[in-house]
Structures are given as C-alpha cells and as structure tokens.
Amino acid sequence: KPLPIYGNGKQIRDWLYVEDHARALYRVATKGSPGETYNIGGHNEFENIEVVRTICTLLDEKVPRSDGTNYEDLIEFVADRPGHDMRYAIDARKIASDLGWEPQESFETGIRKTVNWYLNNLKWCQRVLDGSYQRDRLGVLEGGDI
C-alpha cells in the first residue's frame, strides 16, 4: 500500500522511545515535586519524512520486498491537512536538572527497537487492524501481577 505523507513531510517532531517515556513518567511520579510540571522530550527533532525514510531503510534491511523495490518507493505525498503545525518542540531541561532524567535511547536505537517490536508482534498488529483486538491487557504475569 502507498505510504501517505502530508504535504512535503517537513513537519518537525521530537521523537522519544516509548520505554524512555515510561521511565520519565515513573521518575516524575516518584521523585517530582507535587504541583510541578516536567516536560518530557527526547532531544531528537526530525522531519516526518526523515522518520519514514529511516523506517523504510530498516524494513529494507530486515524484510526486503519480494519484488526487489525499496519501501521508500511507496512514499506518496498527499495534501497537507489544514492547520498542520510545522514543528512541535518543548524544553525538557527541567526534568534533567531537577530529576536527573535523560533518555537512554538515541533516535537511532529507539527507532530500531520499535521496528523490531512491530516485526516480532505481527499477530498483535493484525488483530489491531482487523478489529479483533479489544484492548486486552498486555504484560500481565500469571496470577495477575505486573
């Protein structure tokens, strides 16, 4: 299927690996001061098109297409959505200085882990796509302990 990219794909976002985000939330909950606000960021600002091309390159490496073409060939630029912000960014220095939190993953290691996770969980992905996944709780051990 085509990979639709809004506009020219130059919108910038700050990317953060999900486990870094969870660690930051835990740090805020356990070490933060009540009533304070802590911005969580990855210090990884990239254009959307760069992220998509990175994912395509990883997929070319891990699961090459049967027809020999690159995943990047599927990119299709579509009309941008009205009011689409060109950049989302925050200042995450406070969580670093006050709570000592910094992301453990770079963009490169985090995106690689993310792609690997999806490739290793294709059955779950298919259940999400076909509607049979009903938000079952994941990560629960026997006996109900997390």
TORMAR-622806 format. One line per field, with one value per residue: residue number from 1; residue in three letters; x, y negated, z negated of N, C-alpha, C in turn. Coordinates in Angstrom, 3 decimals, decimal comma. Atoms other than C-alpha are relative to their C-alpha. Layout:
<nodes>
pos (NUM / ...) .
code (ALA / ...) .
n_px (X / ...) .
n_py (Y / ...) .
n_pz (Z / ...) .
ca_px (X / ...) .
ca_py (Y / ...) .
ca_pz (Z / ...) .
c_px (X / ...) .
c_py (Y / ...) .
c_pz (Z / ...) .
</nodes>
This chain:
<nodes>
pos (1 / 2 / 3 / 4 / 5 / 6 / 7 / 8 / 9 / 10 / 11 / 12 / 13 / 14 / 15 / 16 / 17 / 18 / 19 / 20 / 21 / 22 / 23 / 24 / 25 / 26 / 27 / 28 / 29 / 30 / 31 / 32 / 33 / 34 / 35 / 36 / 37 / 38 / 39 / 40 / 41 / 42 / 43 / 44 / 45 / 46 / 47 / 48 / 49 / 50 / 51 / 52 / 53 / 54 / 55 / 56 / 57 / 58 / 59 / 60 / 61 / 62 / 63 / 64 / 65 / 66 / 67 / 68 / 69 / 70 / 71 / 72 / 73 / 74 / 75 / 76 / 77 / 78 / 79 / 80 / 81 / 82 / 83 / 84 / 85 / 86 / 87 / 88 / 89 / 90 / 91 / 92 / 93 / 94 / 95 / 96 / 97 / 98 / 99 / 100 / 101 / 102 / 103 / 104 / 105 / 106 / 107 / 108 / 109 / 110 / 111 / 112 / 113 / 114 / 115 / 116 / 117 / 118 / 119 / 120 / 121 / 122 / 123 / 124 / 125 / 126 / 127 / 128 / 129 / 130 / 131 / 132 / 133 / 134 / 135 / 136 / 137 / 138 / 139 / 140 / 141 / 142 / 143 / 144 / 145 / 146) .
code (LYS / PRO / LEU / PRO / ILE / TYR / GLY / ASN / GLY / LYS / GLN / ILE / ARG / ASP / TRP / LEU / TYR / VAL / GLU / ASP / HIS / ALA / ARG / ALA / LEU / TYR / ARG / VAL / ALA / THR / LYS / GLY / SER / PRO / GLY / GLU / THR / TYR / ASN / ILE / GLY / GLY / HIS / ASN / GLU / PHE / GLU / ASN / ILE / GLU / VAL / VAL / ARG / THR / ILE / CYS / THR / LEU / LEU / ASP / GLU / LYS / VAL / PRO / ARG / SER / ASP / GLY / THR / ASN / TYR / GLU / ASP / LEU / ILE / GLU / PHE / VAL / ALA / ASP / ARG / PRO / GLY / HIS / ASP / MET / ARG / TYR / ALA / ILE / ASP / ALA / ARG / LYS / ILE / ALA / SER / ASP / LEU / GLY / TRP / GLU / PRO / GLN / GLU / SER / PHE / GLU / THR / GLY / ILE / ARG / LYS / THR / VAL / ASN / TRP / TYR / LEU / ASN / ASN / LEU / LYS / TRP / CYS / GLN / ARG / VAL / LEU / ASP / GLY / SER / TYR / GLN / ARG / ASP / ARG / LEU / GLY / VAL / LEU / GLU / GLY / GLY / ASP / ILE) .
n_px (0,852 / -0,770 / -0,280 / 0,349 / -0,719 / 0,637 / -0,778 / -1,348 / -0,616 / -1,013 / 0,430 / -1,016 / 0,481 / -1,034 / 0,269 / -0,427 / 0,292 / 1,093 / -0,477 / -0,537 / 1,149 / 0,511 / -0,964 / 0,153 / 1,238 / -0,266 / -0,874 / 0,827 / 0,931 / -0,679 / -1,003 / 0,421 / 0,659 / 1,423 / 0,377 / -0,973 / 0,177 / -1,255 / 0,103 / -0,771 / -0,381 / -1,079 / -1,113 / -0,120 / 0,898 / -0,179 / 1,133 / 0,768 / -0,498 / -1,226 / 0,401 / 0,558 / -1,113 / -0,773 / 0,768 / -0,085 / -1,343 / -0,038 / 0,801 / -0,773 / -1,051 / 0,525 / 1,001 / 0,024 / 1,214 / -0,163 / -0,212 / -1,324 / 0,014 / -0,172 / 1,211 / 0,071 / 0,726 / 1,432 / 0,346 / 0,880 / 0,320 / 1,422 / 0,327 / -0,188 / 1,249 / 0,077 / -0,487 / -1,019 / -1,146 / -1,271 / -0,990 / 0,331 / -1,241 / 0,094 / -1,258 / -0,002 / -1,157 / 0,388 / 0,030 / -1,404 / -0,680 / 0,664 / 0,238 / -1,093 / 0,445 / -0,360 / 0,319 / -1,078 / -0,106 / -0,090 / 1,030 / -0,373 / 0,214 / 1,421 / 0,814 / -0,342 / 0,722 / 1,423 / 0,252 / -0,151 / 1,160 / 1,136 / -0,264 / 0,112 / 1,369 / 0,891 / 1,339 / 0,702 / 0,284 / 1,113 / 1,214 / 0,384 / 0,511 / 1,263 / 1,002 / 0,210 / -0,667 / 0,944 / -0,770 / -0,376 / -1,134 / -1,234 / -1,067 / 0,417 / -0,548 / 0,941 / 0,382 / 0,443 / -1,025 / -0,641) .
n_py (1,183 / 1,250 / 0,626 / 1,412 / 0,994 / 1,313 / 1,115 / -0,374 / -0,821 / 0,789 / 0,306 / -0,462 / -0,499 / -0,499 / -1,428 / -0,585 / -1,420 / -0,215 / -0,392 / 1,217 / 0,769 / -0,658 / 0,252 / 1,399 / 0,109 / -0,610 / 0,918 / 1,129 / -0,471 / -0,406 / 0,976 / 1,367 / 0,787 / 0,187 / 1,275 / 0,406 / -0,510 / -0,456 / -0,382 / -1,191 / 0,047 / -0,901 / 0,735 / -0,638 / 0,660 / -0,436 / 0,174 / -1,228 / -0,757 / -0,688 / -1,140 / -1,006 / -0,570 / -0,858 / -1,239 / -0,717 / -0,576 / -1,139 / -1,084 / -0,546 / -0,826 / -1,121 / -0,765 / 0,564 / -0,240 / -1,130 / 0,467 / 0,596 / 1,457 / 0,511 / 0,509 / 1,447 / 0,203 / 0,051 / 1,327 / 0,793 / 1,269 / 0,326 / 1,360 / 0,216 / 0,296 / 1,409 / 0,356 / -0,943 / 0,687 / -0,352 / -0,454 / -0,150 / -0,107 / 0,404 / 0,139 / -1,076 / 0,148 / -0,024 / -1,374 / -0,426 / 0,688 / -0,211 / -1,410 / -0,824 / -0,918 / 0,192 / -1,219 / -0,976 / -0,392 / 1,011 / -0,232 / -1,162 / -1,258 / -0,109 / -0,332 / -1,391 / -0,849 / 0,108 / -0,793 / -1,409 / -0,407 / -0,228 / -1,186 / -1,172 / -0,067 / 0,182 / -0,531 / 1,046 / 1,088 / -0,429 / 0,058 / 1,414 / 0,405 / -0,662 / 0,353 / -1,027 / 0,409 / 0,778 / 0,656 / -0,959 / 0,453 / -0,676 / 0,093 / -0,511 / -1,301 / -0,917 / 0,435 / 1,383 / 0,965 / 0,682) .
n_pz (0,000 / 0,040 / 1,291 / -0,173 / 0,799 / -0,147 / -0,562 / -0,442 / 1,037 / 0,719 / 1,361 / 0,961 / 1,283 / 0,914 / 0,112 / 1,262 / 0,093 / 0,943 / 1,327 / 0,619 / 0,458 / 1,204 / 1,091 / 0,397 / 0,774 / 1,315 / 0,735 / 0,438 / 1,032 / 1,235 / 0,451 / -0,299 / 1,041 / -0,275 / -0,593 / -1,028 / -1,356 / -0,592 / -1,407 / -0,341 / -1,412 / -0,385 / -0,623 / -1,308 / -0,936 / -1,383 / -0,895 / -0,185 / -1,148 / 0,425 / 0,816 / -0,911 / -0,780 / 0,918 / 0,155 / -1,277 / -0,097 / 0,921 / -0,580 / -1,131 / 0,595 / 0,775 / -0,767 / -1,361 / -0,781 / -0,921 / -1,376 / -0,091 / 0,125 / 1,356 / 0,640 / -0,241 / -1,268 / 0,306 / 0,530 / -0,857 / 0,649 / -0,127 / 0,443 / 1,427 / 0,689 / 0,375 / 1,321 / 0,448 / 0,592 / -0,627 / 0,975 / 1,415 / 0,762 / 1,397 / 0,718 / 0,995 / 0,896 / 1,413 / 0,505 / 0,116 / 1,098 / 1,286 / 0,323 / -0,504 / -1,043 / -1,417 / -0,745 / -0,116 / -1,405 / -1,055 / -1,009 / -0,809 / 0,723 / 0,320 / -1,177 / -0,335 / 0,948 / -0,308 / -1,210 / 0,388 / 0,798 / -0,899 / -0,812 / 0,876 / 0,528 / -1,147 / 0,293 / 0,750 / -0,950 / -0,851 / 0,821 / 0,094 / -1,308 / -0,358 / 0,995 / 1,021 / 1,241 / 0,807 / 1,055 / 1,032 / 0,783 / -0,362 / 0,989 / 1,295 / 0,315 / 0,638 / 1,332 / -0,079 / 0,386 / -1,129) .
ca_px (0,000 / 1,174 / 2,755 / 0,915 / 2,957 / 1,226 / 2,466 / 6,206 / 6,898 / 8,963 / 6,944 / 9,307 / 8,591 / 10,645 / 10,886 / 11,176 / 11,394 / 8,360 / 10,353 / 12,211 / 8,831 / 7,636 / 10,848 / 10,348 / 6,758 / 7,902 / 10,642 / 8,151 / 5,696 / 8,319 / 10,763 / 8,882 / 7,534 / 3,734 / 2,270 / 5,366 / 5,295 / 8,015 / 8,277 / 9,467 / 11,408 / 13,872 / 16,168 / 15,528 / 13,923 / 13,457 / 11,246 / 8,448 / 9,883 / 13,237 / 11,490 / 9,555 / 12,711 / 14,551 / 11,768 / 11,799 / 15,568 / 15,210 / 12,452 / 14,589 / 17,300 / 15,064 / 12,247 / 13,109 / 10,149 / 9,598 / 9,595 / 13,052 / 11,914 / 12,568 / 9,865 / 10,726 / 9,283 / 5,854 / 6,020 / 3,243 / 2,901 / -0,710 / -2,441 / -1,466 / -4,181 / -5,416 / -3,618 / -0,950 / 1,746 / 5,195 / 7,038 / 6,292 / 9,076 / 9,496 / 12,210 / 12,980 / 15,888 / 13,914 / 13,360 / 17,086 / 18,233 / 15,610 / 15,098 / 18,226 / 16,254 / 17,622 / 16,540 / 18,591 / 17,943 / 19,051 / 16,660 / 18,567 / 18,484 / 14,887 / 13,504 / 15,360 / 13,872 / 10,420 / 10,585 / 11,861 / 8,986 / 6,378 / 8,054 / 8,133 / 4,460 / 2,789 / -0,086 / -0,991 / -0,717 / -3,072 / -5,568 / -5,496 / -6,042 / -8,872 / -10,651 / -10,367 / -8,003 / -10,216 / -7,534 / -6,624 / -4,210 / -0,661 / 2,320 / 0,405 / 2,144 / 0,387 / -1,514 / -2,270 / 0,995 / 2,537) .
ca_py (0,000 / -3,577 / -5,403 / -8,746 / -11,704 / -15,008 / -17,935 / -17,770 / -15,809 / -18,659 / -18,881 / -18,515 / -16,475 / -15,498 / -11,697 / -9,692 / -5,934 / -4,585 / -2,967 / -6,246 / -7,950 / -5,376 / -5,791 / -9,567 / -9,260 / -6,957 / -9,425 / -12,294 / -10,207 / -9,061 / -11,989 / -15,012 / -17,790 / -17,926 / -20,683 / -20,995 / -20,486 / -18,496 / -18,406 / -15,057 / -15,134 / -13,064 / -15,792 / -14,124 / -16,617 / -15,173 / -15,875 / -13,363 / -12,389 / -11,562 / -9,262 / -7,494 / -7,067 / -5,650 / -3,116 / -2,218 / -1,639 / 0,616 / 2,598 / 2,938 / 4,411 / 6,713 / 7,776 / 6,911 / 6,621 / 9,639 / 7,507 / 6,112 / 2,490 / 0,351 / -0,552 / -4,209 / -3,780 / -3,529 / -7,091 / -9,219 / -12,895 / -13,896 / -17,210 / -18,582 / -18,846 / -22,355 / -23,960 / -21,266 / -22,529 / -22,619 / -22,000 / -20,630 / -21,200 / -21,535 / -22,454 / -19,323 / -20,760 / -20,972 / -17,208 / -16,695 / -19,327 / -18,738 / -14,974 / -13,765 / -12,126 / -11,845 / -9,467 / -6,273 / -5,671 / -7,742 / -8,176 / -5,522 / -2,866 / -3,648 / -3,500 / -0,238 / 1,278 / 0,014 / 1,521 / 4,801 / 4,860 / 4,486 / 7,116 / 9,506 / 8,835 / 9,060 / 11,195 / 8,464 / 5,827 / 7,854 / 8,116 / 4,316 / 3,859 / 6,414 / 5,119 / 8,310 / 6,696 / 5,355 / 3,618 / 6,784 / 6,045 / 6,884 / 7,613 / 9,292 / 12,233 / 15,335 / 14,571 / 11,023 / 9,455 / 6,893) .
ca_pz (0,000 / 0,502 / -2,445 / -2,537 / -3,803 / -4,487 / -2,399 / -1,858 / -5,062 / -6,518 / -9,753 / -12,701 / -15,807 / -18,863 / -18,923 / -22,138 / -22,590 / -24,466 / -27,297 / -27,877 / -28,132 / -30,672 / -32,704 / -32,685 / -33,881 / -36,682 / -37,662 / -37,785 / -39,843 / -42,343 / -42,516 / -41,201 / -43,370 / -43,674 / -41,515 / -39,304 / -35,557 / -33,819 / -30,039 / -28,698 / -25,446 / -23,521 / -22,151 / -18,776 / -16,428 / -12,958 / -9,969 / -9,477 / -6,091 / -7,717 / -10,181 / -7,433 / -5,337 / -8,364 / -8,914 / -5,214 / -5,323 / -8,376 / -6,667 / -3,516 / -5,733 / -7,798 / -5,453 / -1,844 / 0,511 / 2,726 / 5,890 / 5,084 / 4,760 / 1,697 / -0,799 / -0,199 / 3,320 / 1,634 / 0,262 / 1,689 / 0,818 / 0,172 / -0,511 / -3,896 / -6,483 / -7,256 / -10,180 / -10,352 / -12,734 / -11,187 / -14,446 / -17,887 / -20,370 / -24,103 / -26,525 / -28,556 / -30,536 / -33,802 / -34,120 / -33,540 / -36,022 / -38,737 / -38,483 / -36,711 / -33,898 / -30,374 / -27,618 / -27,500 / -23,794 / -20,842 / -17,953 / -16,019 / -18,758 / -19,720 / -16,176 / -15,549 / -18,726 / -17,739 / -14,238 / -15,701 / -18,211 / -15,473 / -13,291 / -16,263 / -17,083 / -13,683 / -15,024 / -17,501 / -14,754 / -12,541 / -15,406 / -15,778 / -12,050 / -11,740 / -14,851 / -16,913 / -19,436 / -22,213 / -24,258 / -26,130 / -28,905 / -27,851 / -30,084 / -32,899 / -34,527 / -35,818 / -38,975 / -37,796 / -38,976 / -36,682) .
c_px (0,891 / 0,200 / -0,294 / 0,754 / -0,677 / 0,962 / 1,327 / 0,746 / 1,004 / -0,426 / 0,982 / -0,671 / 1,199 / -0,363 / 0,622 / -0,420 / -0,980 / 0,498 / 0,678 / -1,145 / -0,557 / 0,936 / -0,113 / -1,260 / 0,187 / 0,859 / -0,795 / -0,908 / 0,697 / 0,957 / -0,421 / -0,663 / -1,469 / -0,281 / 0,944 / -0,349 / 1,363 / -0,260 / 0,917 / 0,286 / 1,212 / 1,237 / 0,292 / -0,989 / 0,350 / -1,249 / -0,708 / 0,549 / 1,294 / -0,323 / -0,526 / 1,117 / 0,873 / -0,707 / 0,073 / 1,358 / 0,128 / -0,800 / 0,702 / 1,061 / -0,567 / -0,970 / -0,115 / -1,292 / 0,274 / 0,249 / 1,336 / 0,035 / 0,157 / -1,336 / -0,169 / -0,733 / -1,506 / -0,448 / -0,794 / -0,374 / -1,454 / -0,231 / 0,156 / -1,348 / -0,003 / 0,498 / 1,066 / 1,215 / 1,291 / 1,016 / -0,643 / 1,325 / -0,257 / 1,402 / -0,032 / 1,173 / -0,370 / -0,007 / 1,422 / 0,651 / -0,621 / -0,080 / 1,079 / -0,401 / 0,491 / -0,409 / 1,220 / 0,249 / 0,183 / -1,161 / 0,289 / -0,259 / -1,482 / -0,845 / 0,278 / -0,741 / -1,501 / -0,355 / 0,104 / -1,213 / -1,181 / 0,206 / -0,134 / -1,405 / -1,029 / -1,406 / -0,822 / -0,382 / -1,190 / -1,312 / -0,471 / -0,653 / -1,356 / -1,102 / -0,210 / 0,724 / -0,934 / 0,679 / 0,270 / 1,218 / 1,224 / 0,997 / -0,372 / 0,564 / -1,081 / -0,277 / -0,408 / 1,021 / 0,614 / 1,478) .
c_py (-1,237 / -0,485 / -1,489 / -0,892 / -1,344 / -1,030 / 0,469 / 0,826 / -0,744 / -0,400 / 0,655 / 0,398 / 0,444 / 1,447 / 0,568 / 1,460 / 0,244 / 0,390 / -1,167 / -0,850 / 0,595 / -0,237 / -1,445 / -0,197 / 0,571 / -0,934 / -1,189 / 0,434 / 0,284 / -1,048 / -1,453 / -0,679 / -0,189 / -1,407 / -0,510 / 0,636 / 0,352 / 0,406 / 1,188 / -0,053 / 0,855 / -0,675 / 0,586 / -0,627 / 0,413 / -0,329 / 1,345 / 0,846 / 0,740 / 1,258 / 1,119 / 0,649 / 0,909 / 1,333 / 0,836 / 0,690 / 1,213 / 1,180 / 0,622 / 0,971 / 1,286 / 0,890 / -0,571 / 0,374 / 1,074 / -0,447 / -0,727 / -1,516 / -0,382 / -0,482 / -1,492 / -0,312 / -0,101 / -1,366 / -0,776 / -1,267 / -0,341 / -1,410 / -0,097 / -0,288 / -1,466 / -0,228 / 0,926 / -0,764 / 0,482 / 0,514 / 0,089 / 0,146 / -0,482 / -0,151 / 1,007 / -0,118 / 0,139 / 1,425 / 0,546 / -0,642 / 0,309 / 1,473 / 0,930 / 0,983 / -0,459 / 1,265 / 0,919 / 0,399 / -1,220 / 0,240 / 1,299 / 1,314 / 0,199 / 0,395 / 1,427 / 0,964 / -0,004 / 0,837 / 1,485 / 0,487 / 0,309 / 1,243 / 1,279 / 0,193 / -0,206 / 0,537 / -1,033 / -1,149 / 0,354 / -0,050 / -1,448 / -0,430 / 0,627 / -0,235 / 1,032 / -0,316 / -0,930 / -0,619 / 0,935 / -0,538 / 0,830 / -0,130 / 0,486 / 1,395 / 0,895 / -0,470 / -1,467 / -1,032 / -0,615 / 0,167) .
c_pz (0,000 / -1,433 / 0,135 / -0,984 / 0,252 / 0,572 / 0,535 / -1,046 / -0,856 / -1,412 / -0,975 / -1,307 / -0,824 / -0,316 / -1,270 / -0,027 / -1,144 / -1,397 / -0,717 / -0,545 / -1,293 / -1,187 / -0,493 / -0,839 / -1,402 / -0,851 / -0,523 / -1,148 / -1,319 / -0,555 / 0,208 / -1,170 / 0,367 / 0,528 / 1,067 / 1,342 / 0,555 / 1,447 / 0,260 / 1,490 / 0,274 / 0,540 / 1,384 / 0,973 / 1,421 / 0,792 / 0,153 / 1,146 / -0,348 / -0,803 / 0,900 / 0,822 / -0,856 / -0,183 / 1,277 / 0,151 / -0,912 / 0,545 / 1,205 / -0,497 / -0,603 / 0,762 / 1,407 / 0,732 / 1,055 / 1,438 / 0,176 / -0,088 / -1,467 / -0,549 / 0,255 / 1,307 / -0,214 / -0,521 / 1,041 / -0,759 / 0,299 / -0,539 / -1,520 / -0,631 / -0,419 / -1,426 / -0,561 / -0,527 / 0,639 / -1,004 / -1,375 / -0,723 / -1,423 / -0,565 / -1,145 / -0,976 / -1,475 / -0,560 / -0,150 / -1,222 / -1,359 / -0,407 / 0,531 / 1,084 / 1,367 / 0,735 / 0,076 / 1,454 / 0,890 / 0,963 / 0,744 / -0,737 / -0,314 / 1,196 / 0,435 / -0,930 / 0,300 / 1,225 / -0,331 / -0,789 / 0,909 / 0,860 / -0,820 / -0,556 / 1,108 / -0,255 / -0,760 / 0,935 / 0,882 / -0,763 / -0,175 / 1,313 / 0,327 / -1,029 / -1,092 / -1,306 / -0,751 / -1,208 / -1,171 / -0,722 / 0,362 / -1,146 / -1,381 / -0,171 / -0,587 / -1,416 / -0,047 / -0,427 / 1,245 / -0,107) .
</nodes>
